[in-house]
Amino acid sequence: VTVNGKLIGAPAPPGSHKQQRTYFSSIAIVVDHPRRAYIEVTPNKVILDGRDRIVLPCHTTMAVDSDMLSVAISGRSNVTVTVGGNISFVILLHQYKNPAPYQRDHLGFYIANSTGLSHRCHGLLGQFLNEEVGVAQLPAQGDSNPSVFLKVKDRSVPVVRKSRRIYSGKQNVDCWFARNNAEKLIDGHYEDYVMSHMFDTGEWPHGTNKV
């Protein structure tokens, strides 16, 4: 199974230290076995290309199965995609009725069940599924606050604890944020994760994203 996302840019909100933000405008989930099929999700519609090609609106609540893929839409809220019964992804739908200049309709992506993913899965998220992750704190020096580091594989990256709302703002969770978009946390460089098109299932330089 391969998951790819298309990014769109938007100006940062007033007072932000970033000049631009990026969001997922569409997400494609592709399976190659036993036959090639895919699901493409946007904030407005879901395309299921399996035994047949079906286009489903995101404002309604429904569920559809097609071979290895099944999709369940909770109208205007989220889309759950299940692969082979033991891999599940949740895609949140973020839409604005009257968007500000810095707001874009976009998607959020979460791995709900990774049981069926192999130990060799990779990608921006997959590379961390089977790794031990720890947090270490260094004593404060002078008037400064203690430094906190996220430890994964052979890397130690400084992080900051923040609180964020997920699942359409219904849940509040604590997160560790790594500076520079976690540049030193991932394998390789960001360019390694750029695909030629949304349905590209090619090999990664650091592993594979196939089950």
LINNORBEL-V461324 format. One record per run of one state. SS is the DSSP state (H for helix, E for strand, L for the rest). FROM is the first residue (numbers start at 1). TO is the last residue. If there is no record, write none. Layout:
ss:SS from:FROM to:TO
ss:SS from:FROM to:TO
//
This chain:
ss:L from:1 to:1
ss:E from:2 to:11
ss:L from:12 to:19
ss:E from:20 to:31
ss:L from:32 to:36
ss:E from:37 to:42
ss:L from:43 to:44
ss:E from:45 to:49
ss:L from:50 to:52
ss:E from:53 to:57
ss:L from:58 to:61
ss:E from:62 to:66
ss:L from:67 to:68
ss:E from:69 to:74
ss:L from:75 to:77
ss:E from:78 to:83
ss:L from:84 to:86
ss:E from:87 to:94
ss:L from:95 to:105
ss:E from:106 to:113
ss:L from:114 to:122
ss:H from:123 to:126
ss:L from:127 to:132
ss:E from:133 to:138
ss:L from:139 to:146
ss:E from:147 to:152
ss:L from:153 to:154
ss:E from:155 to:166
ss:L from:167 to:170
ss:E from:171 to:178
ss:H from:179 to:182
ss:L from:183 to:189
ss:H from:190 to:193
ss:L from:194 to:203
ss:E from:204 to:204
ss:L from:205 to:206
ss:E from:207 to:207
ss:L from:208 to:211
//
